[in-house]
Amino acid sequence: MNAGHQHQTKLALVTGGNKGIGFAICRGLLQAEFEVILAARSLDKAKQAIDQLQSTQVHPLVLDVADDHSIHDAVAEVQRNFNQIDILINNAGIYPDEGVNILTIDRDLLDRTINTNAFGPIRTAQAFLPLLEEAPTSRIINVSSGYGALDGLSASVPSYCLSKLALNGATIMLAEALQSKGIAVYAMCPGWVRTDMGGAGATRSPAQGADTAIWLATEASPKLSGKFFRDRQEISY
Ligand SMILES: NC(=O)c1ccc[n+]([C@@H]2O[C@H](COP(=O)([O-])OP(=O)(O)OC[C@H]3O[C@@H](n4cnc5c(N)ncnc54)[C@H](OP(=O)(O)O)[C@@H]3O)[C@@H](O)[C@H]2O)c1
């Protein structure tokens, strides 16, 4: 980021922006003429991803959403360079439920997944709130999953389902808490997407998975704050 940078266009921050759906969201937001902060767990990962985007409008940021020190440092870094953030996209997530189910999963794995996928977005939203409040209208978009819907819960995907169920709950609560500030908060499911997480057999491209997040960032009504979406349509929690 350039010190003292003054931005004219809207600024979006995407967590886990270095690959998969997050990377496709960054690309789509650049195409929609946003300026983008591409956050990754390491500067190398962020810079390597940015190299592929061939844009001067994208900036690297180190952010591990499971680590409050990292979140704190990331906010300070953004505040050195920007006055406000218009869009926060909580995309970073893990899917570590291999060979476990709700009867066998241990506490460490439950902790790790819920800490990253649910508490990460909550703490990130809290920390970036002062920057979001500086924008005339701002939005928070939580990349959730149909696995977090009440009719999508699966006993063989225990920590991931619980983490996205909690993220959906956090979306409802954040929307309520931020309504008076005019900040809209949405949850969305990208569908089954060909990424390292989704695997090569998934039905959707990363761009298709990113579409609803970009729509929520650009076109969706703020009146839909607190709702859950797939394919630009509201779905049931
Ligand atoms: N793919 C699907 O079919 C699908 C379906 C429903 C929902 N989703 C959701 O979509 C989002 C993106 O998934 P994806 O398919 O693009 O997965 P992915 O290819 O595995 O990418 C996940 C991203 O999250 C980052 N990340 C993981 N833990 C992090 C942490 N503690 N702090 C910061 N970044 C972290 C990863 O960084 P590293 O590169 O450092 O690991 C990577 O950038 C996730 O929230 C996922 O749950 C995906």
Ligand as a Chemical Component Dictionary entry (heavy atoms), coordinates in Angstrom:
data_LIG
# 
_chem_comp.id                   LIG 
_chem_comp.type                 NON-POLYMER 
_chem_comp.pdbx_formal_charge   0 
_chem_comp.three_letter_code    LIG 
# 
loop_
_chem_comp_atom.comp_id 
_chem_comp_atom.atom_id 
_chem_comp_atom.alt_atom_id 
_chem_comp_atom.type_symbol 
_chem_comp_atom.charge 
_chem_comp_atom.model_Cartn_x 
_chem_comp_atom.model_Cartn_y 
_chem_comp_atom.model_Cartn_z 
_chem_comp_atom.pdbx_ordinal 
LIG N1  N1  N 0  -15.414 -24.509 -2.283 1  
LIG C1  C1  C 0  -16.661 -24.760 -1.939 2  
LIG O1  O1  O 0  -17.326 -25.646 -2.541 3  
LIG C2  C2  C 0  -17.337 -23.959 -0.864 4  
LIG C3  C3  C 0  -18.696 -24.215 -0.597 5  
LIG C4  C4  C 0  -19.348 -23.481 0.396  6  
LIG C5  C5  C 0  -18.655 -22.502 1.084  7  
LIG N2  N2  N 1  -17.317 -22.282 0.825  8  
LIG C6  C6  C 0  -16.646 -21.227 1.606  9  
LIG O2  O2  O 0  -16.001 -20.324 0.728  10 
LIG C7  C7  C 0  -14.865 -19.736 1.399  11 
LIG C8  C8  C 0  -13.650 -19.870 0.492  12 
LIG O3  O3  O 0  -13.432 -21.250 0.251  13 
LIG P1  P1  P 0  -12.547 -21.812 -0.957 14 
LIG O4  O4  O 0  -13.310 -22.926 -1.558 15 
LIG O5  O5  O -1 -12.066 -20.700 -1.796 16 
LIG O6  O6  O 0  -11.368 -22.471 -0.106 17 
LIG P2  P2  P 0  -9.773  -22.480 -0.318 18 
LIG O7  O7  O 0  -9.438  -22.554 -1.763 19 
LIG O8  O8  O 0  -9.290  -23.549 0.606  20 
LIG O9  O9  O 0  -9.323  -21.040 0.210  21 
LIG C9  C9  C 0  -9.510  -20.709 1.564  22 
LIG C10 C10 C 0  -8.856  -19.377 1.820  23 
LIG O10 O10 O 0  -9.012  -19.066 3.201  24 
LIG C11 C11 C 0  -7.730  -18.781 3.720  25 
LIG N3  N3  N 0  -7.630  -19.037 5.164  26 
LIG C12 C12 C 0  -7.789  -20.213 5.833  27 
LIG N4  N4  N 0  -7.601  -20.009 7.151  28 
LIG C13 C13 C 0  -7.302  -18.700 7.318  29 
LIG C14 C14 C 0  -6.997  -17.876 8.416  30 
LIG N5  N5  N 0  -6.932  -18.356 9.674  31 
LIG N6  N6  N 0  -6.769  -16.563 8.194  32 
LIG C15 C15 C 0  -6.831  -16.045 6.965  33 
LIG N7  N7  N 0  -7.072  -16.768 5.868  34 
LIG C16 C16 C 0  -7.323  -18.077 6.042  35 
LIG C17 C17 C 0  -6.767  -19.636 2.917  36 
LIG O11 O11 O 0  -5.441  -19.172 3.079  37 
LIG P3  P3  P 0  -4.151  -20.128 2.834  38 
LIG O12 O12 O 0  -3.888  -20.106 1.353  39 
LIG O13 O13 O 0  -3.091  -19.479 3.649  40 
LIG O14 O14 O 0  -4.532  -21.504 3.326  41 
LIG C18 C18 C 0  -7.347  -19.382 1.533  42 
LIG O15 O15 O 0  -6.968  -18.120 1.064  43 
LIG C19 C19 C 0  -14.716 -20.480 2.732  44 
LIG O16 O16 O 0  -15.292 -19.707 3.757  45 
LIG C20 C20 C 0  -15.534 -21.744 2.508  46 
LIG O17 O17 O 0  -16.011 -22.289 3.718  47 
LIG C21 C21 C 0  -16.656 -22.985 -0.126 48 
# 
loop_
_chem_comp_bond.comp_id 
_chem_comp_bond.atom_id_1 
_chem_comp_bond.atom_id_2 
_chem_comp_bond.value_order 
_chem_comp_bond.pdbx_ordinal 
LIG N1  C1  SING 1  
LIG C1  O1  DOUB 2  
LIG C1  C2  SING 3  
LIG C2  C3  SING 4  
LIG C2  C21 DOUB 5  
LIG C3  C4  DOUB 6  
LIG C4  C5  SING 7  
LIG C5  N2  DOUB 8  
LIG N2  C6  SING 9  
LIG N2  C21 SING 10 
LIG C6  O2  SING 11 
LIG C6  C20 SING 12 
LIG O2  C7  SING 13 
LIG C7  C8  SING 14 
LIG C7  C19 SING 15 
LIG C8  O3  SING 16 
LIG O3  P1  SING 17 
LIG P1  O4  DOUB 18 
LIG P1  O5  SING 19 
LIG P1  O6  SING 20 
LIG O6  P2  SING 21 
LIG P2  O7  DOUB 22 
LIG P2  O8  SING 23 
LIG P2  O9  SING 24 
LIG O9  C9  SING 25 
LIG C9  C10 SING 26 
LIG C10 O10 SING 27 
LIG C10 C18 SING 28 
LIG O10 C11 SING 29 
LIG C11 N3  SING 30 
LIG C11 C17 SING 31 
LIG N3  C12 SING 32 
LIG N3  C16 SING 33 
LIG C12 N4  DOUB 34 
LIG N4  C13 SING 35 
LIG C13 C14 SING 36 
LIG C13 C16 DOUB 37 
LIG C14 N5  SING 38 
LIG C14 N6  DOUB 39 
LIG N6  C15 SING 40 
LIG C15 N7  DOUB 41 
LIG N7  C16 SING 42 
LIG C17 O11 SING 43 
LIG C17 C18 SING 44 
LIG O11 P3  SING 45 
LIG P3  O12 DOUB 46 
LIG P3  O13 SING 47 
LIG P3  O14 SING 48 
LIG C18 O15 SING 49 
LIG C19 O16 SING 50 
LIG C19 C20 SING 51 
LIG C20 O17 SING 52 
# 
